[in-house]
Each structure stands twice: as C-alpha cells, then as structure tokens.
Amino acid sequence: MTLARADERYAPWTDRGRLRHIGSADGLVAVLEELSRQLDGVRLHPLVLDEDLPVLSRLVLPALSERRLVARPLPGASLRSTLGLERPANRFPAAAVQEEAR
C-alpha cells in the first residue's frame, strides 16, 4: 500500500485547504523538499497510523535527514533551550511561602 492511500474504506477525504499526498515515500520526500524552500515546517496527518507511521519512520524521515531537512532532537534538549530562552520566574512563590507559614 502506498503512503497516505485514502480509500473510502478508511475515511472520506474532506478538503480543508490541506495539501494531500497519495503516492510513494520518495514522492513525499520530494514534495517536502520542495516545500522546505518556501516553508519553515509542515504538519503531517497520516490517514492510517498503522500503515503510514512505519513508512514515515523507515523511509521518509531518514531521507529527509540525509538531505538535512530534518534534525533529530538532542536528548534533554527542550524547545526553550533550542530557542535560547531563559527559564521564567515562578509565578507562585508568594503562595508557596504562605502555605509553608500555615
């Protein structure tokens, strides 16, 4: 079965302004590579998780990594550290002190 094959037996396609890919993993990689020239990122919506996620993890993500279009997150890294943001101040320190005083 091809990636994101949308038969009526799974779910009817409702056009919500999203790009729809029906085809091979190589075809999806080509589409994502083209989109990477114009977009910062994409969100994938696999139709059938049991079928599409293995294809994405075994074929699509490694191909995107080879082309340096996707990077694996570093262990222990957070979005906050990736963006270089400082940890915010605790909003509840006064409440914690009041609770301890009781």
C-alpha positions in Angstrom: 0.0 0.0 0.0 1.3 3.5 -0.8 1.7 6.2 1.8 -1.4 8.1 2.7 -3.7 6.0 0.5 -7.1 7.5 1.1 -9.7 4.9 0.2 -13.4 5.4 1.1 -13.0 2.3 3.3 -10.8 4.3 5.7 -12.2 7.8 5.7 -13.7 10.1 3.1 -11.5 13.0 2.1 -12.8 16.4 3.1 -10.9 19.3 1.5 -9.8 21.6 4.3 -7.3 23.5 2.3 -4.5 21.0 3.1 -2.1 19.5 0.7 -2.8 15.8 0.1 -0.2 13.3 -0.9 -1.0 9.9 -2.3 2.0 8.0 -3.5 5.4 6.7 -2.6 7.6 7.7 0.2 10.1 9.0 -2.3 7.3 11.2 -3.8 6.5 12.6 -0.3 10.2 13.3 0.3 10.3 15.3 -3.0 7.2 17.2 -2.0 8.6 18.1 1.4 11.9 19.1 -0.1 10.2 21.4 -2.5 8.1 22.9 0.4 11.2 23.4 2.5 12.3 26.1 0.1 9.1 28.1 1.0 8.1 27.0 4.5 9.7 26.6 7.9 7.8 23.4 8.7 4.9 21.1 7.9 2.5 19.0 9.9 1.8 15.6 8.6 -1.6 13.9 9.1 -1.2 10.2 8.4 -4.6 8.7 7.4 -3.9 5.2 8.7 -1.4 5.2 11.5 -0.6 1.5 11.5 0.4 1.7 7.8 1.7 5.3 7.4 3.8 5.7 10.6 6.2 2.8 9.8 6.7 4.2 6.3 7.3 7.6 7.7 9.8 6.4 10.2 11.7 3.9 8.0 11.7 5.7 4.7 10.7 9.4 4.8 12.5 10.6 8.0 15.8 9.0 7.1 15.7 10.5 3.6 14.8 13.9 5.0 17.7 13.6 7.4 20.1 12.8 4.6 19.1 15.9 2.8 19.4 17.9 6.1 15.8 18.9 6.1 15.0 17.5 9.5 17.2 17.1 12.6 16.7 14.7 15.5 16.2 16.5 18.8 19.0 16.2 21.2 18.3 14.2 24.4 17.5 16.5 27.2 17.1 19.5 24.9 13.9 21.5 25.1 12.2 24.0 22.8 13.1 26.6 25.4 16.9 25.8 25.2 16.7 25.5 21.4 15.3 29.0 21.2 17.7 30.3 23.7 15.0 31.4 26.2 15.6 31.8 29.9 13.5 29.9 32.4 10.6 32.2 33.5 10.3 33.3 37.1 7.9 31.2 39.3 4.5 32.9 39.3 3.6 31.3 42.6 6.4 31.9 45.1 4.3 34.1 47.4 1.6 31.4 47.6 4.2 28.7 48.4 5.6 30.8 51.2 2.1 31.5 52.6 1.3 27.8 52.5 4.5 26.9 54.4 3.7 29.5 57.1 0.4 27.9 58.0 
